[in-house]
């Protein structure tokens, strides 16, 4: 089932249950196991919604990781050295 992007302040209506999703449900939609997060019981529903809205879904993070790994795998040695040099220059000007 598709769910629109969750951003802070989102109000997503679930037609199958005829109500808006709760902050805890936003966390689940983003792929976070709310029940197993340390300290989650102390969070309000609004805090959960904000936290979910300020995060990337786990599937989006995995897609980016796979893209980066495939790009690195296809690089030639010269390209890889150039990339490493640019990275080092970025962090140590």
C-alpha positions as CSV (number, residue, x, y, z in Angstrom):
1,X,0.0,0.0,0.0
2,X,1.4,3.4,-0.9
3,X,1.6,6.2,1.6
4,X,2.4,9.9,0.8
5,X,5.6,11.5,2.1
6,X,5.5,12.1,5.8
7,X,6.7,15.6,6.8
8,X,6.4,17.6,10.0
9,X,2.8,18.8,10.3
10,X,1.4,16.1,8.0
11,X,-2.2,15.0,8.4
12,X,-2.7,11.7,6.6
13,X,-6.2,10.3,6.3
14,X,-6.5,6.5,6.2
15,X,-9.7,5.7,4.2
16,X,-9.8,2.0,5.4
17,X,-10.2,3.0,9.1
18,X,-11.7,6.5,8.4
19,X,-9.4,8.6,10.6
20,X,-6.1,10.4,10.5
21,X,-2.9,8.4,11.2
22,X,-1.4,8.9,14.7
23,X,2.2,9.9,15.3
24,X,3.0,6.4,16.3
25,X,1.6,5.1,13.0
26,X,3.7,7.7,11.2
27,X,6.7,6.0,12.8
28,X,5.6,2.6,11.6
29,X,5.0,4.0,8.1
30,X,8.6,5.3,8.0
31,X,9.8,1.9,9.0
32,X,10.7,2.5,12.6
33,X,9.6,-0.2,15.1
34,X,8.0,2.2,17.6
35,X,7.4,-0.5,20.2
36,X,11.1,-1.4,20.4
37,X,12.6,2.1,20.6
38,X,14.1,3.0,23.9
39,X,12.2,5.7,25.7
40,X,9.4,5.7,23.1
41,X,6.7,5.4,25.8
42,X,7.7,8.8,27.1
43,X,7.1,10.5,23.7
44,X,3.8,12.2,23.0
45,X,1.9,11.5,19.8
46,X,2.9,14.9,18.5
47,X,6.5,14.2,19.2
48,X,6.3,10.9,17.3
49,X,4.7,12.7,14.3
50,X,7.5,15.3,14.3
51,X,10.2,12.7,14.6
52,X,8.7,10.7,11.8
53,X,8.3,13.8,9.7
54,X,12.0,14.8,10.2
55,X,13.4,11.4,9.1
56,X,14.0,9.4,6.0
57,X,12.1,6.1,5.5
58,X,14.3,3.1,5.8
59,X,13.6,2.1,2.2
60,X,14.8,5.4,1.0
61,X,18.0,5.1,3.0
62,X,18.6,1.6,1.6
63,X,18.0,2.8,-2.0
64,X,20.6,5.6,-1.6
65,X,23.1,3.1,-0.1
66,X,22.7,0.7,-2.9
67,X,23.1,3.4,-5.5
68,X,26.3,4.6,-3.9
69,X,27.7,1.1,-3.6
70,X,26.9,0.4,-7.3
71,X,28.5,3.7,-8.4
72,X,31.6,3.0,-6.4
73,X,31.8,-0.6,-7.8
74,X,31.6,0.6,-11.4
75,X,34.4,3.3,-10.9
76,X,37.9,2.8,-12.3
77,X,40.9,3.1,-10.0
78,X,41.7,6.6,-11.3
79,X,38.2,7.8,-10.7
80,X,38.3,6.3,-7.2
81,X,41.5,8.0,-6.3
82,X,40.1,11.3,-7.6
83,X,37.0,10.8,-5.5
84,X,39.0,10.0,-2.3
85,X,41.2,13.1,-2.9
86,X,38.1,15.4,-3.2
87,X,36.6,13.9,-0.1
88,X,39.9,14.4,1.9
89,X,40.1,18.0,0.6
90,X,36.5,18.6,1.7
91,X,37.2,17.6,5.3
92,X,40.8,18.9,5.6
93,X,41.0,22.2,3.6
